[in-house]
Amino acid sequence: MSASISTARLEARISPELHALLKRVAELQGRTMTDFVVAAVQEAAQRALEQSEVIRLSLTDQECFAQALMSPPQPSQALKRAFSRRSKLLRAE
């Protein structure tokens, strides 16, 4: 017995020119047009996700961030109290 693979359908209206282009490129790669389009869409989606997860900083922002890491400010009284409360809570558990 083989396991069935679940799939979903995607439909798109495209111009005859784009259809011909996709068909030609798929044939050049020895693939079906569906396989080519699915692979291309998957690659584009992956790139879009990766780009959305990258934080881009200007040179000034990079320098400011590096400086904050190398010379962090002294903790404020509120931060000291928060760490003290956190320590007490962790010991209580």
MDTraj code that builds the backbone (N, CA, C; nanometers):
import mdtraj as md
import numpy as np

residues = "MET SER ALA SER ILE SER THR ALA ARG LEU GLU ALA ARG ILE SER PRO GLU LEU HIS ALA LEU LEU LYS ARG VAL ALA GLU LEU GLN GLY ARG THR MET THR ASP PHE VAL VAL ALA ALA VAL GLN GLU ALA ALA GLN ARG ALA LEU GLU GLN SER GLU VAL ILE ARG LEU SER LEU THR ASP GLN GLU CYS PHE ALA GLN ALA LEU MET SER PRO PRO GLN PRO SER GLN ALA LEU LYS ARG ALA PHE SER ARG ARG SER LYS LEU LEU ARG ALA GLU".split()
xyz = np.array([
    [0.0834, -0.1181, 0.0000],
    [0.0000, 0.0000, 0.0000],
    [0.0875, 0.1239, 0.0000],
    [0.0582, 0.2192, -0.0836],
    [0.1362, 0.3426, -0.0862],
    [0.0584, 0.4535, -0.0183],
    [0.1312, 0.5413, 0.0467],
    [0.0683, 0.6538, 0.1152],
    [0.0280, 0.7579, 0.0114],
    [-0.0907, 0.8134, 0.0256],
    [-0.1337, 0.9159, -0.0694],
    [-0.0768, 1.0505, -0.0268],
    [-0.0405, 1.1298, -0.1254],
    [0.0162, 1.2613, -0.0996],
    [-0.0925, 1.3654, -0.1190],
    [-0.1105, 1.4492, -0.0203],
    [-0.2110, 1.5537, -0.0268],
    [-0.1587, 1.6702, -0.1103],
    [-0.2428, 1.7230, -0.1964],
    [-0.2039, 1.8369, -0.2795],
    [-0.3160, 1.9401, -0.2789],
    [-0.2807, 2.0608, -0.3183],
    [-0.3783, 2.1683, -0.3340],
    [-0.3609, 2.2242, -0.4742],
    [-0.4651, 2.2799, -0.5270],
    [-0.4627, 2.3299, -0.6638],
    [-0.4419, 2.4808, -0.6633],
    [-0.3638, 2.5287, -0.7587],
    [-0.3394, 2.6717, -0.7783],
    [-0.3697, 2.7043, -0.9232],
    [-0.4515, 2.8045, -0.9455],
    [-0.4834, 2.8453, -1.0814],
    [-0.4455, 2.9905, -1.0998],
    [-0.4007, 3.0234, -1.2190],
    [-0.3650, 3.1620, -1.2492],
    [-0.3925, 3.1898, -1.3958],
    [-0.4427, 3.3060, -1.4234],
    [-0.4633, 3.3503, -1.5610],
    [-0.3392, 3.4275, -1.6029],
    [-0.2764, 3.3842, -1.7105],
    [-0.1573, 3.4516, -1.7614],
    [-0.1734, 3.4778, -1.9102],
    [-0.0933, 3.5690, -1.9604],
    [-0.1004, 3.6026, -2.1025],
    [-0.0472, 3.4861, -2.1859],
    [-0.0905, 3.4775, -2.3097],
    [-0.0373, 3.3731, -2.3979],
    [0.1149, 3.3840, -2.4147],
    [0.1666, 3.5059, -2.4108],
    [0.3108, 3.5257, -2.4246],
    [0.3856, 3.4649, -2.3057],
    [0.3361, 3.4897, -2.1848],
    [0.3994, 3.4336, -2.0657],
    [0.3864, 3.2818, -2.0661],
    [0.2716, 3.2316, -2.1058],
    [0.2507, 3.0867, -2.1144],
    [0.3529, 3.0237, -2.2085],
    [0.3721, 3.0853, -2.3241],
    [0.4686, 3.0329, -2.4212],
    [0.6105, 3.0372, -2.3641],
    [0.6432, 3.1453, -2.2930],
    [0.7760, 3.1582, -2.2332],
    [0.7989, 3.0496, -2.1280],
    [0.7028, 3.0308, -2.0400],
    [0.7149, 2.9288, -1.9355],
    [0.7270, 2.7893, -1.9967],
    [0.6475, 2.7632, -2.0982],
    [0.6521, 2.6327, -2.1642],
    [0.7887, 2.6102, -2.2288],
    [0.8415, 2.7131, -2.2951],
    [0.9723, 2.7017, -2.3621],
    [1.0844, 2.6738, -2.2603],
    [1.0845, 2.7515, -2.1505],
    [1.1887, 2.7340, -2.0497],
    [1.1764, 2.5969, -1.9828],
    [1.0565, 2.5542, -1.9538],
    [1.0366, 2.4225, -1.8932],
    [1.0899, 2.3129, -1.9859],
    [1.0615, 2.3247, -2.1141],
    [1.1109, 2.2264, -2.2102],
    [1.2632, 2.2277, -2.2165],
    [1.3226, 2.3470, -2.2130],
    [1.4687, 2.3572, -2.2150],
    [1.5312, 2.2854, -2.0953],
    [1.4612, 2.2879, -1.9815],
    [1.5122, 2.2225, -1.8604],
    [1.4671, 2.0778, -1.8486],
    [1.3909, 2.0319, -1.9457],
    [1.3444, 1.8929, -1.9423],
    [1.2425, 1.8671, -1.8328],
    [1.1620, 1.9682, -1.8043],
    [1.0613, 1.9556, -1.6994],
    [0.9241, 1.9829, -1.7576],
    [0.8237, 1.9436, -1.6815],
    [0.6889, 1.9841, -1.7202],
    [0.6715, 2.1299, -1.6810],
    [0.5755, 2.1947, -1.7438],
    [0.5526, 2.3349, -1.7103],
    [0.5071, 2.3473, -1.5644],
    [0.4257, 2.2546, -1.5191],
    [0.3805, 2.2571, -1.3802],
    [0.4986, 2.2450, -1.2849],
    [0.5881, 2.1517, -1.3124],
    [0.7051, 2.1333, -1.2271],
    [0.7910, 2.2595, -1.2258],
    [0.8111, 2.3190, -1.3427],
    [0.8911, 2.4407, -1.3510],
    [0.8269, 2.5545, -1.2716],
    [0.6983, 2.5755, -1.2912],
    [0.6286, 2.6857, -1.2232],
    [0.6271, 2.6640, -1.0724],
    [0.6000, 2.5434, -1.0266],
    [0.5971, 2.5151, -0.8829],
    [0.7351, 2.5392, -0.8218],
    [0.8406, 2.4924, -0.8889],
    [0.9759, 2.5130, -0.8368],
    [1.0119, 2.6613, -0.8333],
    [0.9750, 2.7343, -0.9374],
    [1.0064, 2.8777, -0.9431],
    [0.9313, 2.9546, -0.8347],
    [0.8064, 2.9212, -0.8148],
    [0.7266, 2.9881, -0.7110],
    [0.7812, 2.9541, -0.5729],
    [0.8200, 2.8301, -0.5521],
    [0.8746, 2.7893, -0.4226],
    [1.0052, 2.8630, -0.3930],
    [1.0923, 2.8734, -0.4920],
    [1.2187, 2.9464, -0.4737],
    [1.1928, 3.0939, -0.4435],
    [1.0998, 3.1550, -0.5159],
    [1.0687, 3.2962, -0.4933],
    [1.0096, 3.3174, -0.3544],
    [0.9242, 3.2267, -0.3113],
    [0.8641, 3.2384, -0.1780],
    [0.9699, 3.2241, -0.0694],
    [1.0610, 3.1286, -0.0873],
    [1.1678, 3.1085, 0.0108],
    [1.2564, 3.2323, 0.0201],
    [1.2930, 3.2895, -0.0942],
    [1.3747, 3.4118, -0.0950],
    [1.3025, 3.5266, -0.0248],
    [1.1730, 3.5402, -0.0518],
    [1.0949, 3.6479, 0.0104],
    [1.0919, 3.6315, 0.1619],
    [1.0754, 3.5086, 0.2094],
    [1.0756, 3.4841, 0.3538],
    [1.2115, 3.5162, 0.4147],
    [1.3178, 3.4709, 0.3505],
    [1.4518, 3.4968, 0.4025],
    [1.4803, 3.6461, 0.4075],
    [1.4400, 3.7187, 0.3040],
    [1.4637, 3.8631, 0.3013],
    [1.3833, 3.9355, 0.4088],
    [1.2640, 3.8842, 0.4400],
    [1.1822, 3.9501, 0.5420],
    [1.2365, 3.9273, 0.6819],
    [1.3179, 3.8220, 0.6996],
    [1.3719, 3.7901, 0.8308],
    [1.5083, 3.8525, 0.8563],
    [1.5659, 3.9160, 0.7565],
    [1.6967, 3.9786, 0.7706],
    [1.6770, 4.1228, 0.8163],
    [1.7490, 4.1599, 0.9188],
    [1.7433, 4.2975, 0.9677],
    [1.8547, 4.3755, 0.8997],
    [1.8176, 4.4803, 0.8313],
    [1.9160, 4.5614, 0.7610],
    [1.9362, 4.6927, 0.8374],
    [2.0622, 4.7215, 0.8675],
    [2.0950, 4.8427, 0.9421],
    [2.1837, 4.9324, 0.8566],
    [2.1644, 5.0619, 0.8726],
    [2.2548, 5.1556, 0.8076],
    [2.3905, 5.1466, 0.8770],
    [2.4917, 5.2038, 0.8168],
    [2.6252, 5.2017, 0.8770],
    [2.6227, 5.2678, 1.0146],
    [2.5501, 5.3778, 1.0264],
    [2.5378, 5.4469, 1.1549],
    [2.4712, 5.3566, 1.2588],
    [2.3644, 5.2882, 1.2177],
    [2.2950, 5.1975, 1.3093],
    [2.3855, 5.0808, 1.3501],
    [2.4648, 5.0289, 1.2553],
    [2.5576, 4.9206, 1.2865],
    [2.6598, 4.9651, 1.3907],
    [2.7129, 5.0842, 1.3720],
    [2.8125, 5.1369, 1.4663],
    [2.7508, 5.1577, 1.6040],
    [2.6291, 5.2107, 1.6067],
    [2.5591, 5.2332, 1.7337],
    [2.5339, 5.1006, 1.8052],
    [2.4909, 4.9993, 1.7308],
    [2.4649, 4.8670, 1.7883],
    [2.5934, 4.8056, 1.8431],
    [2.7001, 4.8121, 1.7653],
    [2.8288, 4.7571, 1.8095],
    [2.8777, 4.8294, 1.9346],
    [2.8622, 4.9602, 1.9378],
    [2.9053, 5.0386, 2.0536],
    [2.8248, 4.9993, 2.1780],
    [2.6955, 4.9779, 2.1605],
    [2.6113, 4.9378, 2.2738],
    [2.6528, 4.8002, 2.3263],
    [2.6953, 4.7112, 2.2369],
    [2.7411, 4.5792, 2.2811],
    [2.8748, 4.5879, 2.3534],
    [2.9637, 4.6725, 2.3016],
    [3.0974, 4.6829, 2.3601],
    [3.0983, 4.7655, 2.4881],
    [3.0107, 4.8630, 2.4985],
    [3.0052, 4.9503, 2.6166],
    [2.8605, 4.9684, 2.6591],
    [2.8009, 4.8654, 2.7173],
    [2.6596, 4.8789, 2.7552],
    [2.6426, 4.9816, 2.8671],
    [2.5287, 5.0474, 2.8691],
    [2.5042, 5.1440, 2.9766],
    [2.4867, 5.0724, 3.1103],
    [2.5077, 5.1447, 3.2182],
    [2.4865, 5.0889, 3.3516],
    [2.3377, 5.0588, 3.3686],
    [2.3043, 4.9484, 3.4378],
    [2.1628, 4.9171, 3.4568],
    [2.0947, 5.0217, 3.5459],
    [1.9724, 5.0532, 3.5081],
    [1.8951, 5.1499, 3.5865],
    [1.8441, 5.0819, 3.7137],
    [1.7932, 5.1610, 3.8073],
    [1.7379, 5.1041, 3.9303],
    [1.6203, 5.0128, 3.8991],
    [1.5388, 5.0502, 3.8024],
    [1.4232, 4.9672, 3.7652],
    [1.4702, 4.8316, 3.7121],
    [1.5748, 4.8305, 3.6324],
    [1.6273, 4.7050, 3.5800],
    [1.6854, 4.6199, 3.6923],
    [1.7546, 4.6825, 3.7860],
    [1.8095, 4.6089, 3.8998],
    [1.6981, 4.5454, 3.9822],
    [1.5904, 4.6197, 4.0063],
    [1.4762, 4.5649, 4.0807],
    [1.4134, 4.4482, 4.0044],
    [1.4019, 4.4615, 3.8731],
    [1.3423, 4.3553, 3.7920],
    [1.4267, 4.2282, 3.8007],
    [1.5582, 4.2415, 3.7936],
    [1.6449, 4.1246, 3.8045],
    [1.6350, 4.0622, 3.9430],
    [1.6218, 4.1461, 4.0449],
    [1.6086, 4.0948, 4.1809],
    [1.4787, 4.0157, 4.1962],
    [1.3689, 4.0707, 4.1429],
    [1.2401, 4.0001, 4.1485],
    [1.2472, 3.8688, 4.0697],
    [1.3123, 3.8723, 3.9552],
    [1.3272, 3.7516, 3.8728],
    [1.4036, 3.6444, 3.9497],
    [1.5128, 3.6832, 4.0140],
    [1.5921, 3.5866, 4.0908],
    [1.5096, 3.5248, 4.2019],
    [1.4309, 3.6085, 4.2724],
    [1.3470, 3.5569, 4.3814],
    [1.2426, 3.4608, 4.3273],
    [1.1827, 3.4933, 4.2123],
    [1.0821, 3.4053, 4.1537],
    [1.1431, 3.2722, 4.1113],
    [1.2613, 3.2749, 4.0545],
    [1.3258, 3.1519, 4.0111],
    [1.3640, 3.0630, 4.1280],
    [1.4068, 3.1249, 4.2379],
    [1.4404, 3.0450, 4.3575],
    [1.3171, 2.9859, 4.4207],
    [1.2036, 3.0527, 4.4089],
    [1.0786, 3.0068, 4.4704],
    [1.0208, 2.8860, 4.3985],
    [1.0579, 2.8646, 4.2748],
    [0.9986, 2.7539, 4.1985],
    [1.0579, 2.6250, 4.2305],
])
top = md.Topology()
chain = top.add_chain()
for i, resn in enumerate(residues, 1):
    res = top.add_residue(resn, chain, resSeq=i)
    for name in ("N", "CA", "C"):
        top.add_atom(name, md.element.get_by_symbol(name[0]), res)
traj = md.Trajectory(xyz[None], top)
